[in-house]
């Protein structure tokens, strides 16, 4: 761990030195796929396609499959690939990464939308978790988009790399632990003991009792409501909050409220107050729901989240940081939320499906806000969106088939860890390569830019 931290610190200094203002006098002073126009390096349009455009699109296709199979979305992977292969500036790459993440996560939730929980008769997507994390997540995204405009490129890369290294170790450790546990369970299933059989019989009997006619009408109503593909109350809150954020962004564009004007800050402030209010309301709802189920004798699964206010606050803070990272660093939120939910004992299948849903509405909100601000290159956006959709479709279906055949959900966690680890290598690599091309000019920028 100390070695990795030392490497990270060394690379970060190189990345600091690599930052510069993209000024030029000729095309030779600009990076590949960029030309000099009015003494500034400007990226080419998509058409005509060059070989690096095709390579970049294929890389996005493969990475989208890997990332969405683990419920990550792949924001850091996409950002680093756009920086390294397609030679965009960081502030151009992050909006494009959000478009890619939105496309891939939309395919992932479309495929998982009707799937059932592996142990219970309820949806695979945990809408209760989504209901609680959505408001702080979108609140973080809103401020992350604002901060992205002012943060220097070297700092964005450093923060993203540090976060990825941490998330990689945490996820890999969880995946290895789960893989070993699954191996032990397979041995136990091949040679079951009398005591284990007795415990399983008791557990089965208890679950049959709780799901049968002997339970109270109130508890039976809870079981029946959980069978619905989309539970009503969480769905209403989720889509209402998402609609609120998107409409507020569109309103700013419609009335022509420029960044940092009074009108713009009033809209952002009003939405922020509403999102904080929704966060408090949903925290109360999920805690009361757990207490009611406990009092009624609800048959909790060993992997269920049993809410209390401390856990609700922990997940809420994690969601805010995930949203902040989504807007500032080009993530979809899954980089933080997936390891967090796994550490709380949520099943990998449920984590992947739920985080795909979360990543979709986070990235969608970010895309709308970047679009209103005029920061999206739509030709490259459409091209990379298509690559992401195809890659996600192939990756999710392939991993699902492998998991079902091997009966190892740990493969989802390991796929997520692999995606994070790959991103933690690619991003600092971009910084090192960038040094060679940019350090010679000596025109570096260390400080923050104008957020407006």
C-alpha positions, -999 to +999 in steps of 0.1 A: +000+000+000+028+024+009+045+016-025+013+025-044+009+057-025+045+067-033+040+060-070+008+080-069+026+110-053+054+109-079+030+106-108+009+135-094+039+158-095+045+149-131+008+156-139+011+190-122+040+198-145+020+186-175-008+212-172-006+241-196-027+266-215-034+252-250-018+281-269+001+275-301+015+291-333+014+260-355-003+226-357+030+209-346+026+224-312-007+208-306-015+172-296-026+146-321-062+151-335-058+188-326-050+218-349-039+253-342-066+279-348-064+315-337-033+307-315-053+280-297-052+242-300-087+230-311-098+194-314-109+182-349-145+173-357-155+137-359-158+135-397-135+126-414-127+096-391-091+090-384-075+057-371-073+070-335-111+078-336-118+041-345-094+028-319-109+050-293-144+039-302-135+002-299-117+008-266-149+025-253-170-005-265-148-030-246-146-009-214-183-002-214-190-039-213-166-045-185-177-015-164-215-020-168-212-057-160-200-046-125-225-018-121-198+009-122-208+029-153-171+034-161-168+071-159-131+071-148-123+045-175-141+065-202-125+099-191-090+084-191-095+067-225-108+099-241-079+119-227-052+093-236-065+081-271-087+108-284-065+137-270-093+159-256-087+184-228-100+173-194-129+197-195-140+184-228-135+147-219-157+148-188-190+157-205-183+131-232-176+105-205-210+113-190-227+107-223-210+073-226-219+064-190-255+074-196-258+052-227-241+021-211-261+023-178-294+027-197-287-006-215-277-022-182-309-013-164-330-022-194-316-057-192-319-060-154-352-041-151-375-072-149-350-095-132-357-109-097-337-109-065-316-142-064-331-152-030-365-134-027-395-127-048-388-090-054-370-069-080-333-072-084-329-034-082-332-021-047-355+009-051-354+017-014-317+023-015-321+043-047-349+064-032-326+075-003-294+081-022-308+099-052-313+134-036-278+137-021-264+121-052-279+147-075-270+175-051-234+165-053-236+163-091-250+198-093-221+213-074-196+189-091-204+203-125-199+238-112-165+229-096-154+212-128-152+245-146-127+260-122-105+231-111-071+228-128-066+197-149-038+183-128-059+184-096-088+166-113-064+139-125-048+136-091-081+134-072-095+108-096-064+086-094-063+087-056-100+077-055-095+049-080-065+034-061-086+034-029-117+019-045-096-007-064-081-021-032-114-020-013-133-038-041-107-063-049-105-073-012-142-078-011-142-098-043-115-122-031-132-127+002-165-134-015-148-158-039-132-178-011-166-179+007-183-193-024-156-219-027-162-230+009-199-231+004-195-254-026-175-278-005-202-278+022-229-284-004-211-314-018-207-329+017-236-316+038-237-324+075-267-333+096-265-301+116-264-279+085-294-298+071-312-291+103-304-254+102-315-252+065-348-270+072-355-246+101-347-216+079-369-229+050-397-235+074-395-200+089-395-185+054-425-206+043-443-195+075-436-158+069-446-160+033-477-181+040-512-174+052-503-174+089-487-140+088-506-109+097-524-090+070-501-060+074-470-081+069-486-100+040-493-067+024-456-058+026-446-091+010-472-086-018-460-050-025-424-062-028-434-085-057-441-055-079-416-047-106-415-011-095-427-002-060-450+029-061-436+052-034-399+049-042-407+052-079-427+084-074-399+100-053-371+088-076-386+102-108-399+134-092-365+143-078-348+135-112-374+155-130-369+184-106-332+186-113-335+182-151-363+208-153-343+233-132-314+229-156-337+234-186-353+264-169-319+281-166-313+276-203-348+287-212-347+320-193-311+326-204-297+326-169-259+327-174-235+311-150-230+329-117-259+354-123-284+360-095-311+341-114-288+311-118-278+310-082-315+314-071-325+283-091-295+263-079-301+273-043-338+265-045-331+230-059-304+224-033-328+232-004-354+208-019-328+180-024-317+183+012-353+182+024-360+151+003-328+135+018-342+140+053-376+127+043-363+096+027-339+088+056-370+089+079-390+067+055-364+039+052-357+038+089-394+037+098-399+010+072-372-012+087-386-007+122-421-016+111-408-048+094-389-057+125-419-053+147-441-074+124-416-102+122-405-097+087-382-124+073-351-103+065-325-119+042-290-120+056-279-096+029-307-071+034-299-035+046-316-030+080-317+008+083-310+030+112-303+068+112-266+063+114-265+040+084-288+063+065-265+092+072-234+072+062-250+062+029-263+097+023-228+113+027-214+086+004-240+094-022-232+132-020-195+124-025-203+101-054-224+128-070-197+154-065-172+130-081-197+125-110-198+161-119-162+171-110-143+140-121-165+125-148-177+095-128-212+080-128-212+076-090-208+038-090-171+042-082-180+052-047-214+037-041-206+001-054-178-005-029-198+012-001-229-010-007-208-041-010-191-033+023-225-031+039-233-066+028-255-060-002-255-088-027-232-082-057-261-088-082-283-063-063-254-038-060-246-040-097-282-036-108-290-008-083-258+011-091-265+009-128-299+026-122-282+052-099-255+058-125-280+064-152-299+092-134-267+108-122-251+108-156-283+119-173-286+149-149-249+158-156-254+155-193-284+179-192-264+204-171-233+202-194-256+206-224-273+237-210-238+251-204-228+244-240-199+221-230-209+190-251-194+181-285-224+164-300-207+147-330-182+128-308-209+124-282-232+105-306-204+083-318-192+073-284-227+069-271-233+043-297-201+024-289-211+024-252-246+010-259-232-019-280-204-027-255-227-026-224-252-049-241-225-075-249-208-072-215-239-074-193-253-105-211-219-122-212-212-118-175-248-128-166-243-160-185-209-167-168-223-160-133-253-182-138-232-211-151-205-209-124-229-198-096-203-172-085-216-137-079-181-128-068-172-125-105-193-093-107-172-078-078-140-089-094-151-074-128-157-041-110-123-043-093-107-050-126-123-020-142-113+003-113-077-011-114-074-005-151-086+030-147-062+037-119-033+028-143-046+045-175-053+079-159-018+086-144-003+071-176-020+099-194-004+124-171+031+109-177+027+109-215+013+144-214+045+156-198+066+148-229+043+168-251+036+198-229+065+204-205+087+218-233+064+249-237+070+259-200+035+275-201+020+257-171-011+266-151-012+255-114-040+276-100-078+275-102-097+290-131-128+312-130-157+291-120-180+314-139 
